[in-house]
Amino acid sequence: MRGGNREGAGRKAVPDSKKKKNRNIYITDDFYSEIMDESLFLDGETTFSQRCIKLIEMGINSLSYKNAYRVSDRNHLSYNGVYKKSKELTFIDLFAGIGGIRKGFEDSDTKCVFSSEWDKYAAKTYEANYGEVPEGDITKIDEDDIPEHDVLLAGFPCQPFSNIGRREGFAHETQGTLFFDVLRILKKKRPKMFLLENVKGLLTNDKGNTFRIIMKNLNELDYSIFYKVLDAQNFGLPQRRERVVIVGFRDDLGVNEFEFPKGNPSKKVPINSILEHNPSGYSVSEHLQKSYLFKKDDGRPQLVDFNSTCQVNTLCASYHKIQRLTGTFVKDGETGIRMFSELELKRLMGFPDNFIVPVSRTQMYRQFGNSVAVPMMKEVASAMKKKYYDSLNIGK
């Protein structure tokens, strides 16, 4: 015997408030055609009744009927009275270093799904701060093994293409450089956006040929691409640090223009605002001062003190070598002149004071000198996210 009088058997009673009832609605033929138009994506709703119910639920007045939202991006949308994000933007962090670009891009609405850094010391700092060990050499990682992602971040090294290509006889003009790895991942994974950062010299490297090849190859991938040179001193850091920033939006997003943030050039931060008094262990010996820093007549290092209101020279990865003509030193400490302290390095680059540095002094200077201006990246990332969500007609 089937069914029977078992407890709970049969259909459950539908509450009266949940029962569908006949309602009359009077609309024009044109409006009916709009509702039934197949270009209005309604996720499988085919009948007039189904489509009306769906449209009412979603808020018909908030839709742009012909292009409500792109099918490829609808997993970033949900309805709860209004449109909102329902899924984090995922990103990958290539040539991650100590995570400077990530620090600027990452927020509560984003999630890193992959990172790569070949230097073991930088990877150690990365792990200490982000709780994950980056994958190693990106040239040895197959693009198929990289997770799907919405955004690609990369601060790839500046390398000329022409000499390498001719010397090695590569089939592709970018092969043999690390930009080739950025390119192959973009081709395979087709993320919605990318953010690339490099030194200003990228624009003139190899008489401009390097940058020309980069832009040519990026344009062939069907992205809308924008670039600009930005300076860290306009973004709240007491350091002159010009970098070229390249952003790209996949063509189907329909992004035809992008305005880079300008920062606040009229309100620069002075170097004395980040200095700490007499930190231990950073002094330059008197012997080195006499025999090297101030011995020659072809220039002097930049010296600052607690009254200095300037923005200092660019922090370089070779700062630990006590660069005589490009380095900046503080009039302070046991010998009267010292190098920047760990805390000052963090503040120079826009990292939080509690950023963990688990490596030697030499590695510390290299890592911060190779990193990015975090506040600058943060503003670029915010502009990118806003443009992306605006392209979906939902705002942030």
TORKOL-4160 file (C-alpha; in steps of 0.2 Angstrom, whole numbers, padded with zeros to 4 digits, m for minus):
396
<pt num="1" X="0000" Y="0000" Z="0000"/>
<pt num="2" X="0007" Y="0017" Z="m0005"/>
<pt num="3" X="0005" Y="0033" Z="0005"/>
<pt num="4" X="m0007" Y="0027" Z="0018"/>
<pt num="5" X="m0010" Y="0037" Z="0034"/>
<pt num="6" X="0008" Y="0038" Z="0039"/>
<pt num="7" X="0011" Y="0054" Z="0049"/>
<pt num="8" X="0018" Y="0067" Z="0037"/>
<pt num="9" X="0013" Y="0058" Z="0022"/>
<pt num="10" X="0006" Y="0067" Z="0007"/>
<pt num="11" X="0008" Y="0085" Z="0002"/>
<pt num="12" X="0010" Y="0098" Z="0015"/>
<pt num="13" X="m0004" Y="0112" Z="0015"/>
<pt num="14" X="0001" Y="0128" Z="0007"/>
<pt num="15" X="m0002" Y="0143" Z="0018"/>
<pt num="16" X="m0015" Y="0154" Z="0011"/>
<pt num="17" X="m0003" Y="0169" Z="0010"/>
<pt num="18" X="0008" Y="0158" Z="m0001"/>
<pt num="19" X="m0005" Y="0153" Z="m0014"/>
<pt num="20" X="m0005" Y="0161" Z="m0031"/>
<pt num="21" X="m0020" Y="0170" Z="m0035"/>
<pt num="22" X="m0027" Y="0178" Z="m0051"/>
<pt num="23" X="m0023" Y="0197" Z="m0052"/>
<pt num="24" X="m0027" Y="0208" Z="m0066"/>
<pt num="25" X="m0015" Y="0220" Z="m0074"/>
<pt num="26" X="m0017" Y="0232" Z="m0089"/>
<pt num="27" X="m0002" Y="0235" Z="m0099"/>
<pt num="28" X="0002" Y="0242" Z="m0117"/>
<pt num="29" X="0007" Y="0231" Z="m0131"/>
<pt num="30" X="0024" Y="0239" Z="m0131"/>
<pt num="31" X="0027" Y="0236" Z="m0113"/>
<pt num="32" X="0021" Y="0218" Z="m0115"/>
<pt num="33" X="0035" Y="0216" Z="m0129"/>
<pt num="34" X="0048" Y="0223" Z="m0118"/>
<pt num="35" X="0044" Y="0210" Z="m0104"/>
<pt num="36" X="0044" Y="0196" Z="m0116"/>
<pt num="37" X="0060" Y="0202" Z="m0125"/>
<pt num="38" X="0073" Y="0188" Z="m0125"/>
<pt num="39" X="0087" Y="0200" Z="m0123"/>
<pt num="40" X="0080" Y="0204" Z="m0105"/>
<pt num="41" X="0089" Y="0190" Z="m0096"/>
<pt num="42" X="0078" Y="0182" Z="m0083"/>
<pt num="43" X="0086" Y="0166" Z="m0079"/>
<pt num="44" X="0074" Y="0153" Z="m0087"/>
<pt num="45" X="0058" Y="0162" Z="m0084"/>
<pt num="46" X="0048" Y="0160" Z="m0101"/>
<pt num="47" X="0029" Y="0164" Z="m0098"/>
<pt num="48" X="0022" Y="0181" Z="m0096"/>
<pt num="49" X="0016" Y="0177" Z="m0078"/>
<pt num="50" X="0034" Y="0170" Z="m0073"/>
<pt num="51" X="0043" Y="0185" Z="m0081"/>
<pt num="52" X="0031" Y="0198" Z="m0072"/>
<pt num="53" X="0033" Y="0189" Z="m0055"/>
<pt num="54" X="0052" Y="0189" Z="m0058"/>
<pt num="55" X="0053" Y="0207" Z="m0063"/>
<pt num="56" X="0042" Y="0213" Z="m0049"/>
<pt num="57" X="0053" Y="0204" Z="m0037"/>
<pt num="58" X="0069" Y="0212" Z="m0044"/>
<pt num="59" X="0062" Y="0229" Z="m0044"/>
<pt num="60" X="0057" Y="0233" Z="m0062"/>
<pt num="61" X="0060" Y="0251" Z="m0061"/>
<pt num="62" X="0079" Y="0248" Z="m0056"/>
<pt num="63" X="0082" Y="0238" Z="m0072"/>
<pt num="64" X="0089" Y="0244" Z="m0089"/>
<pt num="65" X="0077" Y="0232" Z="m0099"/>
<pt num="66" X="0088" Y="0229" Z="m0114"/>
<pt num="67" X="0104" Y="0225" Z="m0104"/>
<pt num="68" X="0099" Y="0222" Z="m0086"/>
<pt num="69" X="0116" Y="0215" Z="m0082"/>
<pt num="70" X="0129" Y="0204" Z="m0091"/>
<pt num="71" X="0126" Y="0186" Z="m0089"/>
<pt num="72" X="0145" Y="0183" Z="m0086"/>
<pt num="73" X="0145" Y="0194" Z="m0071"/>
<pt num="74" X="0128" Y="0190" Z="m0063"/>
<pt num="75" X="0136" Y="0180" Z="m0050"/>
<pt num="76" X="0141" Y="0196" Z="m0042"/>
<pt num="77" X="0123" Y="0202" Z="m0041"/>
<pt num="78" X="0108" Y="0196" Z="m0029"/>
<pt num="79" X="0092" Y="0204" Z="m0025"/>
<pt num="80" X="0087" Y="0209" Z="m0007"/>
<pt num="81" X="0077" Y="0224" Z="m0010"/>
<pt num="82" X="0091" Y="0232" Z="m0020"/>
<pt num="83" X="0105" Y="0226" Z="m0031"/>
<pt num="84" X="0121" Y="0222" Z="m0021"/>
<pt num="85" X="0137" Y="0211" Z="m0022"/>
<pt num="86" X="0134" Y="0193" Z="m0017"/>
<pt num="87" X="0151" Y="0187" Z="m0022"/>
<pt num="88" X="0169" Y="0192" Z="m0018"/>
<pt num="89" X="0180" Y="0198" Z="m0032"/>
<pt num="90" X="0194" Y="0185" Z="m0033"/>
<pt num="91" X="0212" Y="0190" Z="m0037"/>
<pt num="92" X="0229" Y="0183" Z="m0040"/>
<pt num="93" X="0245" Y="0191" Z="m0034"/>
<pt num="94" X="0260" Y="0188" Z="m0046"/>
<pt num="95" X="0278" Y="0194" Z="m0043"/>
<pt num="96" X="0270" Y="0197" Z="m0026"/>
<pt num="97" X="0286" Y="0202" Z="m0016"/>
<pt num="98" X="0280" Y="0207" Z="0001"/>
<pt num="99" X="0262" Y="0210" Z="m0005"/>
<pt num="100" X="0262" Y="0228" Z="m0008"/>
<pt num="101" X="0249" Y="0228" Z="m0022"/>
<pt num="102" X="0239" Y="0216" Z="m0012"/>
<pt num="103" X="0239" Y="0227" Z="0003"/>
<pt num="104" X="0232" Y="0241" Z="m0008"/>
<pt num="105" X="0219" Y="0230" Z="m0017"/>
<pt num="106" X="0213" Y="0218" Z="m0004"/>
<pt num="107" X="0197" Y="0223" Z="0007"/>
<pt num="108" X="0182" Y="0214" Z="0014"/>
<pt num="109" X="0175" Y="0212" Z="m0003"/>
<pt num="110" X="0190" Y="0203" Z="m0011"/>
<pt num="111" X="0198" Y="0187" Z="m0009"/>
<pt num="112" X="0216" Y="0181" Z="m0015"/>
<pt num="113" X="0215" Y="0164" Z="m0023"/>
<pt num="114" X="0233" Y="0162" Z="m0029"/>
<pt num="115" X="0250" Y="0171" Z="m0026"/>
<pt num="116" X="0267" Y="0168" Z="m0033"/>
<pt num="117" X="0285" Y="0174" Z="m0027"/>
<pt num="118" X="0301" Y="0166" Z="m0031"/>
<pt num="119" X="0312" Y="0175" Z="m0018"/>
<pt num="120" X="0312" Y="0164" Z="m0002"/>
<pt num="121" X="0315" Y="0179" Z="0009"/>
<pt num="122" X="0301" Y="0189" Z="0002"/>
<pt num="123" X="0290" Y="0174" Z="0003"/>
<pt num="124" X="0294" Y="0173" Z="0021"/>
<pt num="125" X="0288" Y="0190" Z="0024"/>
<pt num="126" X="0273" Y="0187" Z="0014"/>
<pt num="127" X="0268" Y="0172" Z="0024"/>
<pt num="128" X="0271" Y="0181" Z="0040"/>
<pt num="129" X="0258" Y="0194" Z="0035"/>
<pt num="130" X="0245" Y="0185" Z="0025"/>
<pt num="131" X="0246" Y="0168" Z="0032"/>
<pt num="132" X="0250" Y="0159" Z="0016"/>
<pt num="133" X="0265" Y="0153" Z="0007"/>
<pt num="134" X="0266" Y="0160" Z="m0011"/>
<pt num="135" X="0269" Y="0148" Z="m0025"/>
<pt num="136" X="0287" Y="0148" Z="m0032"/>
<pt num="137" X="0294" Y="0153" Z="m0049"/>
<pt num="138" X="0279" Y="0158" Z="m0060"/>
<pt num="139" X="0289" Y="0153" Z="m0076"/>
<pt num="140" X="0287" Y="0135" Z="m0070"/>
<pt num="141" X="0269" Y="0135" Z="m0066"/>
<pt num="142" X="0257" Y="0130" Z="m0079"/>
<pt num="143" X="0242" Y="0142" Z="m0082"/>
<pt num="144" X="0230" Y="0128" Z="m0081"/>
<pt num="145" X="0235" Y="0126" Z="m0063"/>
<pt num="146" X="0231" Y="0144" Z="m0058"/>
<pt num="147" X="0213" Y="0146" Z="m0051"/>
<pt num="148" X="0200" Y="0156" Z="m0060"/>
<pt num="149" X="0200" Y="0174" Z="m0054"/>
<pt num="150" X="0192" Y="0191" Z="m0058"/>
<pt num="151" X="0207" Y="0202" Z="m0056"/>
<pt num="152" X="0226" Y="0199" Z="m0060"/>
<pt num="153" X="0238" Y="0209" Z="m0050"/>
<pt num="154" X="0257" Y="0210" Z="m0055"/>
<pt num="155" X="0272" Y="0221" Z="m0052"/>
<pt num="156" X="0282" Y="0212" Z="m0065"/>
<pt num="157" X="0301" Y="0217" Z="m0068"/>
<pt num="158" X="0306" Y="0229" Z="m0081"/>
<pt num="159" X="0315" Y="0219" Z="m0095"/>
<pt num="160" X="0319" Y="0223" Z="m0113"/>
<pt num="161" X="0312" Y="0212" Z="m0126"/>
<pt num="162" X="0322" Y="0214" Z="m0141"/>
<pt num="163" X="0339" Y="0208" Z="m0136"/>
<pt num="164" X="0332" Y="0193" Z="m0126"/>
<pt num="165" X="0321" Y="0188" Z="m0141"/>
<pt num="166" X="0335" Y="0189" Z="m0154"/>
<pt num="167" X="0348" Y="0181" Z="m0143"/>
<pt num="168" X="0337" Y="0166" Z="m0138"/>
<pt num="169" X="0327" Y="0164" Z="m0155"/>
<pt num="170" X="0310" Y="0164" Z="m0146"/>
<pt num="171" X="0294" Y="0162" Z="m0156"/>
<pt num="172" X="0285" Y="0176" Z="m0147"/>
<pt num="173" X="0293" Y="0193" Z="m0145"/>
<pt num="174" X="0290" Y="0193" Z="m0126"/>
<pt num="175" X="0296" Y="0176" Z="m0122"/>
<pt num="176" X="0310" Y="0175" Z="m0111"/>
<pt num="177" X="0304" Y="0189" Z="m0100"/>
<pt num="178" X="0292" Y="0188" Z="m0085"/>
<pt num="179" X="0279" Y="0199" Z="m0094"/>
<pt num="180" X="0277" Y="0183" Z="m0105"/>
<pt num="181" X="0270" Y="0174" Z="m0090"/>
<pt num="182" X="0258" Y="0188" Z="m0087"/>
<pt num="183" X="0252" Y="0187" Z="m0105"/>
<pt num="184" X="0250" Y="0169" Z="m0105"/>
<pt num="185" X="0239" Y="0169" Z="m0089"/>
<pt num="186" X="0229" Y="0183" Z="m0096"/>
<pt num="187" X="0226" Y="0174" Z="m0112"/>
<pt num="188" X="0221" Y="0158" Z="m0103"/>
<pt num="189" X="0211" Y="0164" Z="m0088"/>
<pt num="190" X="0203" Y="0180" Z="m0096"/>
<pt num="191" X="0200" Y="0189" Z="m0079"/>
<pt num="192" X="0188" Y="0204" Z="m0079"/>
<pt num="193" X="0202" Y="0216" Z="m0074"/>
<pt num="194" X="0221" Y="0217" Z="m0072"/>
<pt num="195" X="0232" Y="0229" Z="m0063"/>
<pt num="196" X="0251" Y="0231" Z="m0067"/>
<pt num="197" X="0264" Y="0241" Z="m0059"/>
<pt num="198" X="0282" Y="0245" Z="m0065"/>
<pt num="199" X="0295" Y="0258" Z="m0064"/>
<pt num="200" X="0294" Y="0274" Z="m0074"/>
<pt num="201" X="0308" Y="0269" Z="m0084"/>
<pt num="202" X="0298" Y="0256" Z="m0092"/>
<pt num="203" X="0291" Y="0269" Z="m0104"/>
<pt num="204" X="0309" Y="0273" Z="m0111"/>
<pt num="205" X="0317" Y="0256" Z="m0109"/>
<pt num="206" X="0325" Y="0251" Z="m0125"/>
<pt num="207" X="0321" Y="0267" Z="m0133"/>
<pt num="208" X="0302" Y="0264" Z="m0129"/>
<pt num="209" X="0302" Y="0247" Z="m0138"/>
<pt num="210" X="0298" Y="0238" Z="m0122"/>
<pt num="211" X="0283" Y="0248" Z="m0118"/>
<pt num="212" X="0277" Y="0247" Z="m0136"/>
<pt num="213" X="0277" Y="0228" Z="m0136"/>
<pt num="214" X="0268" Y="0227" Z="m0119"/>
<pt num="215" X="0254" Y="0238" Z="m0125"/>
<pt num="216" X="0253" Y="0230" Z="m0142"/>
<pt num="217" X="0251" Y="0212" Z="m0134"/>
<pt num="218" X="0239" Y="0218" Z="m0121"/>
<pt num="219" X="0228" Y="0226" Z="m0134"/>
<pt num="220" X="0228" Y="0210" Z="m0144"/>
<pt num="221" X="0219" Y="0202" Z="m0129"/>
<pt num="222" X="0203" Y="0212" Z="m0131"/>
<pt num="223" X="0205" Y="0223" Z="m0116"/>
<pt num="224" X="0202" Y="0241" Z="m0114"/>
<pt num="225" X="0219" Y="0247" Z="m0107"/>
<pt num="226" X="0224" Y="0263" Z="m0098"/>
<pt num="227" X="0240" Y="0269" Z="m0091"/>
<pt num="228" X="0248" Y="0284" Z="m0081"/>
<pt num="229" X="0263" Y="0288" Z="m0071"/>
<pt num="230" X="0258" Y="0291" Z="m0053"/>
<pt num="231" X="0269" Y="0299" Z="m0039"/>
<pt num="232" X="0268" Y="0292" Z="m0021"/>
<pt num="233" X="0271" Y="0310" Z="m0014"/>
<pt num="234" X="0254" Y="0314" Z="m0021"/>
<pt num="235" X="0246" Y="0300" Z="m0011"/>
<pt num="236" X="0251" Y="0304" Z="0007"/>
<pt num="237" X="0269" Y="0297" Z="0007"/>
<pt num="238" X="0284" Y="0308" Z="0011"/>
<pt num="239" X="0293" Y="0301" Z="m0004"/>
<pt num="240" X="0295" Y="0305" Z="m0023"/>
<pt num="241" X="0292" Y="0288" Z="m0031"/>
<pt num="242" X="0285" Y="0288" Z="m0049"/>
<pt num="243" X="0278" Y="0272" Z="m0056"/>
<pt num="244" X="0269" Y="0268" Z="m0071"/>
<pt num="245" X="0252" Y="0260" Z="m0068"/>
<pt num="246" X="0243" Y="0250" Z="m0081"/>
<pt num="247" X="0225" Y="0244" Z="m0079"/>
<pt num="248" X="0214" Y="0234" Z="m0091"/>
<pt num="249" X="0196" Y="0230" Z="m0092"/>
<pt num="250" X="0189" Y="0215" Z="m0102"/>
<pt num="251" X="0180" Y="0222" Z="m0117"/>
<pt num="252" X="0163" Y="0214" Z="m0113"/>
<pt num="253" X="0162" Y="0226" Z="m0098"/>
<pt num="254" X="0160" Y="0241" Z="m0110"/>
<pt num="255" X="0173" Y="0252" Z="m0100"/>
<pt num="256" X="0178" Y="0265" Z="m0113"/>
<pt num="257" X="0186" Y="0277" Z="m0101"/>
<pt num="258" X="0195" Y="0277" Z="m0084"/>
<pt num="259" X="0201" Y="0291" Z="m0074"/>
<pt num="260" X="0216" Y="0288" Z="m0063"/>
<pt num="261" X="0216" Y="0295" Z="m0045"/>
<pt num="262" X="0226" Y="0311" Z="m0043"/>
<pt num="263" X="0229" Y="0310" Z="m0025"/>
<pt num="264" X="0231" Y="0326" Z="m0016"/>
<pt num="265" X="0246" Y="0335" Z="m0023"/>
<pt num="266" X="0242" Y="0351" Z="m0013"/>
<pt num="267" X="0244" Y="0342" Z="0003"/>
<pt num="268" X="0260" Y="0333" Z="0004"/>
<pt num="269" X="0267" Y="0324" Z="0019"/>
<pt num="270" X="0284" Y="0330" Z="0026"/>
<pt num="271" X="0297" Y="0318" Z="0030"/>
<pt num="272" X="0299" Y="0323" Z="0048"/>
<pt num="273" X="0281" Y="0317" Z="0051"/>
<pt num="274" X="0287" Y="0299" Z="0050"/>
<pt num="275" X="0304" Y="0299" Z="0059"/>
<pt num="276" X="0307" Y="0291" Z="0075"/>
<pt num="277" X="0320" Y="0297" Z="0088"/>
<pt num="278" X="0336" Y="0288" Z="0090"/>
<pt num="279" X="0331" Y="0270" Z="0085"/>
<pt num="280" X="0345" Y="0258" Z="0089"/>
<pt num="281" X="0356" Y="0249" Z="0077"/>
<pt num="282" X="0355" Y="0260" Z="0061"/>
<pt num="283" X="0370" Y="0272" Z="0063"/>
<pt num="284" X="0382" Y="0274" Z="0048"/>
<pt num="285" X="0400" Y="0273" Z="0055"/>
<pt num="286" X="0411" Y="0288" Z="0056"/>
<pt num="287" X="0424" Y="0279" Z="0046"/>
<pt num="288" X="0411" Y="0276" Z="0032"/>
<pt num="289" X="0405" Y="0294" Z="0033"/>
<pt num="290" X="0423" Y="0301" Z="0030"/>
<pt num="291" X="0429" Y="0288" Z="0018"/>
<pt num="292" X="0414" Y="0287" Z="0007"/>
<pt num="293" X="0398" Y="0297" Z="0010"/>
<pt num="294" X="0407" Y="0314" Z="0011"/>
<pt num="295" X="0424" Y="0311" Z="0003"/>
<pt num="296" X="0421" Y="0315" Z="m0015"/>
<pt num="297" X="0416" Y="0331" Z="m0023"/>
<pt num="298" X="0403" Y="0325" Z="m0036"/>
<pt num="299" X="0388" Y="0326" Z="m0025"/>
<pt num="300" X="0382" Y="0323" Z="m0007"/>
<pt num="301" X="0368" Y="0311" Z="0000"/>
<pt num="302" X="0352" Y="0318" Z="0005"/>
<pt num="303" X="0351" Y="0322" Z="0023"/>
<pt num="304" X="0335" Y="0325" Z="0033"/>
<pt num="305" X="0332" Y="0329" Z="0051"/>
<pt num="306" X="0317" Y="0332" Z="0063"/>
<pt num="307" X="0314" Y="0349" Z="0055"/>
<pt num="308" X="0314" Y="0343" Z="0037"/>
<pt num="309" X="0298" Y="0346" Z="0028"/>
<pt num="310" X="0303" Y="0339" Z="0011"/>
<pt num="311" X="0299" Y="0323" Z="0002"/>
<pt num="312" X="0314" Y="0312" Z="0001"/>
<pt num="313" X="0322" Y="0303" Z="m0014"/>
<pt num="314" X="0315" Y="0286" Z="m0020"/>
<pt num="315" X="0319" Y="0272" Z="m0009"/>
<pt num="316" X="0329" Y="0259" Z="m0019"/>
<pt num="317" X="0331" Y="0241" Z="m0016"/>
<pt num="318" X="0350" Y="0244" Z="m0015"/>
<pt num="319" X="0348" Y="0256" Z="0000"/>
<pt num="320" X="0357" Y="0244" Z="0011"/>
<pt num="321" X="0373" Y="0247" Z="0001"/>
<pt num="322" X="0372" Y="0265" Z="0008"/>
<pt num="323" X="0370" Y="0274" Z="m0009"/>
<pt num="324" X="0380" Y="0290" Z="m0008"/>
<pt num="325" X="0371" Y="0300" Z="m0022"/>
<pt num="326" X="0354" Y="0293" Z="m0022"/>
<pt num="327" X="0351" Y="0288" Z="m0004"/>
<pt num="328" X="0343" Y="0298" Z="0010"/>
<pt num="329" X="0350" Y="0297" Z="0028"/>
<pt num="330" X="0344" Y="0304" Z="0044"/>
<pt num="331" X="0354" Y="0316" Z="0055"/>
<pt num="332" X="0352" Y="0306" Z="0071"/>
<pt num="333" X="0359" Y="0292" Z="0081"/>
<pt num="334" X="0375" Y="0287" Z="0089"/>
<pt num="335" X="0386" Y="0294" Z="0075"/>
<pt num="336" X="0376" Y="0308" Z="0070"/>
<pt num="337" X="0369" Y="0300" Z="0054"/>
<pt num="338" X="0359" Y="0284" Z="0052"/>
<pt num="339" X="0349" Y="0274" Z="0039"/>
<pt num="340" X="0330" Y="0273" Z="0040"/>
<pt num="341" X="0323" Y="0262" Z="0053"/>
<pt num="342" X="0311" Y="0248" Z="0050"/>
<pt num="343" X="0296" Y="0258" Z="0056"/>
<pt num="344" X="0301" Y="0272" Z="0045"/>
<pt num="345" X="0303" Y="0261" Z="0030"/>
<pt num="346" X="0285" Y="0255" Z="0033"/>
<pt num="347" X="0279" Y="0273" Z="0034"/>
<pt num="348" X="0289" Y="0278" Z="0019"/>
<pt num="349" X="0280" Y="0265" Z="0008"/>
<pt num="350" X="0262" Y="0266" Z="0017"/>
<pt num="351" X="0263" Y="0249" Z="0026"/>
<pt num="352" X="0255" Y="0248" Z="0043"/>
<pt num="353" X="0266" Y="0250" Z="0058"/>
<pt num="354" X="0262" Y="0232" Z="0063"/>
<pt num="355" X="0268" Y="0224" Z="0047"/>
<pt num="356" X="0279" Y="0210" Z="0052"/>
<pt num="357" X="0297" Y="0210" Z="0046"/>
<pt num="358" X="0304" Y="0192" Z="0049"/>
<pt num="359" X="0320" Y="0194" Z="0039"/>
<pt num="360" X="0338" Y="0202" Z="0041"/>
<pt num="361" X="0341" Y="0221" Z="0039"/>
<pt num="362" X="0348" Y="0218" Z="0021"/>
<pt num="363" X="0333" Y="0209" Z="0016"/>
<pt num="364" X="0322" Y="0221" Z="0024"/>
<pt num="365" X="0329" Y="0236" Z="0014"/>
<pt num="366" X="0328" Y="0226" Z="m0002"/>
<pt num="367" X="0310" Y="0221" Z="0001"/>
<pt num="368" X="0303" Y="0238" Z="0005"/>
<pt num="369" X="0314" Y="0246" Z="m0009"/>
<pt num="370" X="0306" Y="0233" Z="m0022"/>
<pt num="371" X="0289" Y="0236" Z="m0016"/>
<pt num="372" X="0275" Y="0248" Z="m0020"/>
<pt num="373" X="0267" Y="0264" Z="m0013"/>
<pt num="374" X="0252" Y="0255" Z="m0004"/>
<pt num="375" X="0241" Y="0271" Z="m0003"/>
<pt num="376" X="0243" Y="0274" Z="m0021"/>
<pt num="377" X="0238" Y="0256" Z="m0026"/>
<pt num="378" X="0224" Y="0257" Z="m0014"/>
<pt num="379" X="0217" Y="0273" Z="m0023"/>
<pt num="380" X="0219" Y="0265" Z="m0040"/>
<pt num="381" X="0211" Y="0249" Z="m0034"/>
<pt num="382" X="0196" Y="0259" Z="m0028"/>
<pt num="383" X="0194" Y="0268" Z="m0044"/>
<pt num="384" X="0195" Y="0251" Z="m0054"/>
<pt num="385" X="0182" Y="0243" Z="m0042"/>
<pt num="386" X="0170" Y="0257" Z="m0044"/>
<pt num="387" X="0172" Y="0257" Z="m0063"/>
<pt num="388" X="0169" Y="0238" Z="m0063"/>
<pt num="389" X="0153" Y="0239" Z="m0053"/>
<pt num="390" X="0147" Y="0254" Z="m0062"/>
<pt num="391" X="0149" Y="0244" Z="m0078"/>
<pt num="392" X="0136" Y="0232" Z="m0071"/>
<pt num="393" X="0124" Y="0246" Z="m0067"/>
<pt num="394" X="0124" Y="0242" Z="m0049"/>
<pt num="395" X="0136" Y="0254" Z="m0041"/>
<pt num="396" X="0147" Y="0248" Z="m0026"/>
